[in-house]
Structures are given as C-alpha cells and as structure tokens.
C-alpha cells in the first residue's frame, strides 16, 4: 500500500524529533573524509543555500563530508586511482542527517521555488518523490552514500557562489552553467532532469566519457551508481551499517582538523598587544610538519589580537576576545576561504572572486548577510555598514579567513589576508603582508591539502602546541 506524502512526512518528522531528543552523538565508525584523504575536494552544497531548496538544510552545521570508515577508505582508493590518470574527485554530499531529509520533504510541500530556474526548471517540485529525485528515507543517512563529480586539467575553474549569482539552467552547455570546478558531466549537480540520468543519450560525447570514467573508477572499489543521478554512489561492501542516523554535521575538532591538514600557515606575535608578527608556512611530512620557504613579516590589528571563533574553542580566561569593530585580529585555528582581487582571473588553486565596484563585505551584525562578500547591486540590502572591497588598495589581492563562519552577531567580520600599507601600518583586524608574500600564498595554497591558519601570540602557541600536534616555530 502506498503511503501518502503527508503521512510519510509526518512519520519522518516524528522520527527526527525522537532521534534529536536523544542527542545522538557521532558514532565511532563515522569519520571526517579529510582525515582519510584531504586531497578529495569538498563543496558541501546542503551546508549553503546553493542547492535546490535555496537554504542550508537542518543538521548541516558545517560544510564537511562524513562517511563510514570503510566507505571513506574505499573512496580514497578511488581518488588514488584517478590521480594516477590525472583526474580527481570533488564531493557535494556524504552523510545526511534524517532531519535534513525531513527538511527536503518540507520544502517539497511548501510554496516557493527560490532555485527552480537552476536546479529543476522543467519539474514541479510536488513530483520530486514520484520521479525519484527525493527519497523518503535516504541512503545518505546510513553513511555509505556519496554525491560527487570528476575533476581534471580541462575543467573550468570553480566560481565563488553568492546568493546574487545568476541562475542558469543546470542542463545548459558546460561553459554557460555554474562552474563548480569539475569536468563536463552533462549537467550540474542536483539537476532534476532526464539529462542527469546516468545513461542519458541526450548529453555530448565528452560528458558520456567523463561519466563512464567516474562510474568505472567507483565500481572497481565497490560503489554502485544510481540510474537517475550520475553523481550518486553507494558503497555496497558486506557489513556496512544499515541504520539511518540523525547526528548533526559539526566542524571537526581542532586536533582532527590539524591531523587532516597538509598545509599550515603559522602566524605568531610577541604578545596580545603586538601589532606585528611573523608568518611561516609548513607542509606535512608524515605525522609531522616541515618548514616550507622562509618566514615573512606580517602586520596585525591596530589593537593586537583576541581569541576568535574558528575551529579551536578556547576558554579565554583573562585573555582578550575578538569583537566587532575592536581593531583586533582573531587568534585561533581557522580554515581559509576564497581568494579575491582586482584581476579578472588569478593563477591559484583557491576559488577566486573578481572584485567589482559593487562588491561589499557586510560588517553590520544585524544583517542576514553579516560576514559575507556580496554584490550590493544584486542583493536586497538589509545592512547599514559594509566594506567596499574595490575601494581598498590592500584588497588588490586577498584571501578570506573563515573567522566567525557561520556568523554569530557582533563576534567580528570580514577578516582577510591582504596586502599591507607598510610593515609598520596595522590593520582594522586583518593580517596583512607584502604583496610578494601574498602572491606566494596564492601560488602555494591548495584546498585539496586542507590548509589552515594557526594564529596567536607565542606563549599561547607553546601552550597548545603539543596538545594540537603543531610544529615547532
């Protein structure tokens, strides 16, 4: 007997509520993919609004891929095989909490289609279930299913997505649709269209070859595809857990993140009030790190540093804490986001945003866009304060430091690496350096190496060095 959509959704919501009430922890067999293979790129769409619902899904408190240990190891073997051929993997989704599945269900029954033009231009969302694009119970919630794509030397560079980005039909020609950094696979990810069916005859020969290459590599390591979605694979080895889970996706602990990282930038100063510091690059060498290149000078906030909000959660005690507008650079351990600059393009592995006269970074903590880079000409403004990125010469080249991401009100915003005015001119809270040094960071940093910034005064660095397995300065 077929269950009605309303009855199914009510049942699933009750399941999610019951599971959430038990405060389900992350099971030991579930691991962060970064700790197994940091070279696999990640673009976790349901942690952002760049997906078919137009909002981050419930349970995605971090843009991280988690899988069962065996599935993660198998995926690492796929990556090794593809890299030997000059290709690689980029994942869009992995483990999905059941509360996120329920969130998809709610969206499909409510009014509004904020991302229809990109993801399902020819499908009524009431038909998602019937056409097999949304599942009542998702294999993703069992931890062995992954959505991914194929990268390679002929891929167009990944674009930096913002809510103001134009919506282009996911079946449009490769050069026209959203550039996700992958090869031409015939459609974009999460494209609810027959052309996204794995064996679709409507795609070009290049896309067919790329789908075949991806599918064959995955099958060799025990992953089975899904006929309706070229990007969807499930690890089918005997013994894989079958129970659905609902623990939320949260950031890895700082020790896990450092263990997974193969590139570190360590910035230290003499004390909390110091306006100047020293930066050193490191690369992983087995279980330790070795220095890469020479140390270089940086300038910090005009009022030194204060503990910020990153991967590290430190009880500050009597130490200063970073707040909005306090002139302090954040201390802690941070991921690095998109690169940006005045040039139309940049030779960098990082995603790149070309700044325009209307690019702003919102520093009004009352805004829904707080701590975001936006195109002010395309977004409905709800802020009274922002940085005009193109008006600051130091932003001719910069890199977004993921402090206070996702944003908490008044905790600090718009923190970057950028070009300094000079070696004795402090910033309003960023970390600045000579143009040649930031150019070297553009060349060196690689998201596949899970790069991190470790920034704090020398005494605090020594305090946490052994606990977090950080390198000697």
N, C-alpha and C positions, 0 to 999 in steps of 0.2 A: 504494500500500500504506500503510495507516495505521500510524504509529509508536506504539508503546506508550508510556504515560505514564512508565514507569520509564526506558525507553531515551531518551525525549526529555529528561527531567530530567537524566540523566547527561550527555548531549551538551551541554546548555546549561551545566551546571556546568563541564565541561571548557573550553567556550568562554570563560566568565567567568574561569576561572583563567588561561587563556592570555593573555587580554586584560589582566587585572590585573597579570600578571607583567611586562608591557611598560611599566607605569607610564604609561598613556595620559594625555597632557595634554589640557586643554580646547582643542579646535580653534578656530581664529580665527573661523570663521563662527558659532560658538555664543556667544550674548550673554545677559547678565542682562536679563530683561524690565524691571527697574527703570530700567536706563539708557536704555531706549527710551521707556517710558511709566510713570512712577511712580504715575499715578493709577489704574492697574488694581490692585485689591485682591488680596492673596495669602493663602491659607490652605492651605499645602502639607501635605496630610494624611499623606503617607508619611514625612515627617520627624518625625512624632509617633506616638503609639500610638493616635490616633483614626482608625483605618482598619480594614478588615475583618480584618486579621491580628492586631491588638492590640499591635503593636510597630513601632518605626521600621524601615524597610527598609534593607538593606545599600546603601551608596552615597549615602545621604541625610545628609551631614554638616552640611547647612544647609537651612533652610526657604526655598529660593529657586527661582524659575522661570527656567529657561534654555531658549531656543529658537534656531533658526537666525535669522540676522539678518533675512532676508526674511519669515519667519513672524511674528517679533516686530513688524516694521513693519506687516504686514497686520493683526495683532491691534490695534495702536494705532489704525489706521484704523477698525476696528470700534468701538473704545471712543469715538472722536471722534463717530461717527455716533450711537451710543446716548446719549451725554451730551447731544447736541443735543435728544434726545427726553425727557430727564430720567431716563435709565437708566444702567447701567454694568456692568462685568464684575468678577467675582471668580474667580481661578484656583485650582484644587485640585491640579493636577499638570501638569507640562510634560515636559521631557526626563526620561527614566527610565533609569538605567544598566542594562545587561543583568544585572548582579549582583543588582539589585533584582527583576527579572523572575524570576530563579532563586530568590530568597528567597520570592516568592509561590508558586512551584512547590513548594518545600519545605513551606511551610505547608499547602498543599492535600493533601499526602500524609502529614502527621504528625497525631497525635492532639491533641485540644484545640480548643475553639471559644470563645475568650475574648470575642469581639464578635458572636457569631451573632445574639443577640436584637435587635441594632440593624441589622446590615447584610445578613444572609441568613437570616431566621427560617424560611423555607419551602424552603430549598435545602440539599442535602447538599454539603459542600464538595468531595467527590470528583467532583461533576458540574460543577465550575466550567468546565472546558475544554469539555465537551460542550455546555453551554448558552451558551457564548460570552462568559462574564464574565471569564475569564483567558486571555490569548493565549500561545501557545508562544514566539513572537517578537513583541515589542510594537512597534508603530509609534512609541510614545513614545521608544524608544531611537534613533530616527532624527532626533529633534529638531524635528519639524514638527507634532507632535500635542499637543493641549492638552485638559485636562478643566476645565470652567468652568461658571459659572452667571450669573444675571442679578440685579443689584441695582436698587433703586428706592425711591421715597419711601414705598411701602406695605409695605416689608419689615420684619419684626420685627427688633429689634436683635440683633446677634451675641452669643452667650453665651461665657463663658470656660470652656473644656473642661478638666476634670481627670479622672484615671483613676477617680475615685469617682463621676463623673456617672452618673445612671441611664440604662440602655439602653432606648431607646424605638424600637419598630419604625419603620424608615425609610419605611414606607408609611402610617403613622398620619396623621391630619389635621394640616394645617400648623401649627396652634397647639400641638399636642402633641409633635411630633417635635423633634429637635435644631434649635435656632435658629442657623443658620450665617450670618445677616445677609443672606440672599438672599430674593428673592420666592418665592411658592409655585410650585414646578416640578412638583408632583405626588408627588415622593418626595425623599428626601435624596440626597446624592452617594454613589456606590459602593453603591447599593441593588440587590442581586442579586434582582430580582423583575420579573415581566412588566409591572408598572405603570411601571417605569423605561424600558421600550421607548419609543422616541421617539413613535410613533403610537398608543400605548395608548389604547383607548377608555374605560378604567376610571377616568380622572382627571377632575377637575372642569373647568368651562369656563375658569376663571381660569388654571389651570395650563396648559391647552391653549394659551391665548392667549400666555402667557409663553414656552412652548417655541417657538411659531411666531415670536414676535418675536426670540428669540435665534437660532434657526436661520436666519431670513431675513437678519439682520444679518451672520451669519458667512458665509453663502453668497455674499453680494454681494462679499466680499473674498477669495473663493477657498477657503473652508474647507468640507469635506464632512463631514456628520454620520455617525453610526453607529446603525443601527436598534435595537440592543439597549441603548444608553446615551444618554439625552438630553443628557448633559454632554460627550460625546466628539466632538472635531472634528479633522480633519487638513487641513493646508494642502497644496493639490494643485497649486500652480503648477509649470510645467515647470522643470526644473533643480534642484529640491530634492534634497538628498543622500539616498541610499538605503541607505547602510551603517549598521548598528547600531553604537552606541558604548557604552563602559563607563567613561568617566572619572567619578570621584566628583563629587557636587554639594557644593561647598565655599563658604564665605562669599565675597562679593566682596572684593577688596582695598579698603583704606580709601579710596583715590582714586576708585575706581569707585563706592563707596557714597556718597561726598560729591557726586560728579557727578550721581548719581541723586536726591539729596535736594533737596526744595524747602522744607524747614523745618529750621532748626538752632537748638539751644539751646547757647550757648557759656558755660561756667562757668570762670572763672579765679580764682586766688588769687595773693597776692604771692610765696609760696614753698611748698615742700613741707610745712612745719610749720604753716602758717597755718590757723586754724580757721574763718575767714570768707572769703567770696568774693563775686563779682559775677556775675550771670547776665544775658545779653542774648539776645533772640530775633532770628532773621533769617529772611527769606523770599527765595527765589530770584528774581533779576531778570536774565533771560537767562543768561549764563555766570557771573555773579557773584551776590553776595547783598547785600541791603539790610537795614538795621535795621528791626525791627518793634516798635513800642512802646518804652517806657523800660526802662533797666536796672533790676534789682532785687537786693536783698541776699539772700544765702543763707548758711547755716552748713554746715560740712563735718564730717568725722570728728574726734573728740577728739584724734587724733594726726595730723591733716592728711590728706595724700593719698599714694598709692603707685601705681605702674603696675598697672593691672588687665588682665583678659582680655576684650577686646571685638573690634572689627573691626580695630583697629590692633595690630600685632605689633612692639613696640619693644624693642630691646636695652637693658635698663635701665642697664647700666654701674654707676656708683656711686649711681644714683637708687634710692629705696625702691620695694619691690614689695608689692602688696596680698596679704595672707594672711588666713585665717580668724581672726576674733577680735582683730585687731590694732588696731582703732579707727581705721583709715584708710579714707577714701573712695577709690574707684578712679579713676585717671586714664586717659584714652584716649578712644576714639570708640565709642559704644555705641548700639544700637537701643533703642527704647522698647517695652515690652510692654503688658500690660493695665493699665487703671486699676482702682482698687478704693476701697472706702469703706464707711462705716456705713449710708448710704442704700440703700434697696432698688433705686433706679434713679438714673442720673445723665445729665444732658444733655451727652453727649460723643460724638465720633466714635470714640473708642477703645473696644475691647472692655471691658466693665465687669464686675467681680466684686463682688457684695454680700457683705461680710464677715459671718460668723456667729460665735457664741461658740466654735465648734469649728474655725474657720479657723486654720491654722498655716502658718508658713514654716519649713521644716526647715533647720537650720544644723548638723546632725550630718553630717560629711563621710563617715561610714561607711554612711549610709543610701542606699538606691536612690532616695529622694525628695529628696536633698540639693539645696538651692537651688530648691525648688518650693513653691508655695502649694497646700495640700491641705486637705481636710475631714477632720480627725482622727477624726471619728465614723464615717467610711465607708471608711477605708483601714486595712489591717493595718499596725500601727506597727512599724517597724524602727529607730527613732531614739530617742535619749536626750535630745535637746536641740532646741528649736524656739522660735519666737516666736509667742505667742498674739496674733494680729493685732487682735482686738477689745478687748484689754486696754490697748492703747496709744492714748492720745488723739490723738497725732500722725498715726495712720493713719485718722483720720476721712475724709481724702481723700489718696490716694496714687497713684503710677504706678510700675510695676515697671521698673527699669533692667536691661537684659539684659547684665549683667556675669557672666562665667563661665557662659555658656549656649551649648552644653551644659556641664554642670558637671564640673570637674576637682577631685578631692579636695583639701580644705584651701586652695583658691585664693580663698575668700571667697563669701559667700552673702547673700541677702535684702537687696539693695541697692535703695533706692527714692528717688524724690522723695516728700516728705511734709511735713506742717505742722510748723513748729518750735515748741519750747517758748518760745523768745525769741531775739532777734538775737545774743545772746552765749552761747547754750547749744548746744554742739556735739553731734554725734550719735555713734552707735557705728560709723558707716561710711557713712551715707546722706547725701543732700543735701537739706536742709530749708529751708523758706521760710515767709513769711507766708501765712495761709490765702487771702487775696485773690489772691496771686500764683499759688498752685497752682490756684485756681479759674479763673484766666485761662488757664493751661495746659490745663485740661480743655476749655475752650471752643475753644481755638485749634488744638491738635494734631489732625492728621488722618492716619490710616495711609496714605491714598492719596497723601500728599505725602512718604512715606518719611522721616519725621522722625528726626533723630539728636541725641544729646547729645555734645558735644565738651567734655571737662572735664580741665583740667590747670593747673599753675602758669603764670604769664605768660611766663617765659623759655622753657619747653618749647613753649608755644603759638607763640611767634615762631619757634622753631626749625623747626617743622613747617608753618607757615602757607603758605608758597609751595609747598612740595612737595605738600601736600594741597589747594591752592587754597581755603584757608579765608579768611573775610572779615577785614578789619582790625577790631580791637576798638574 
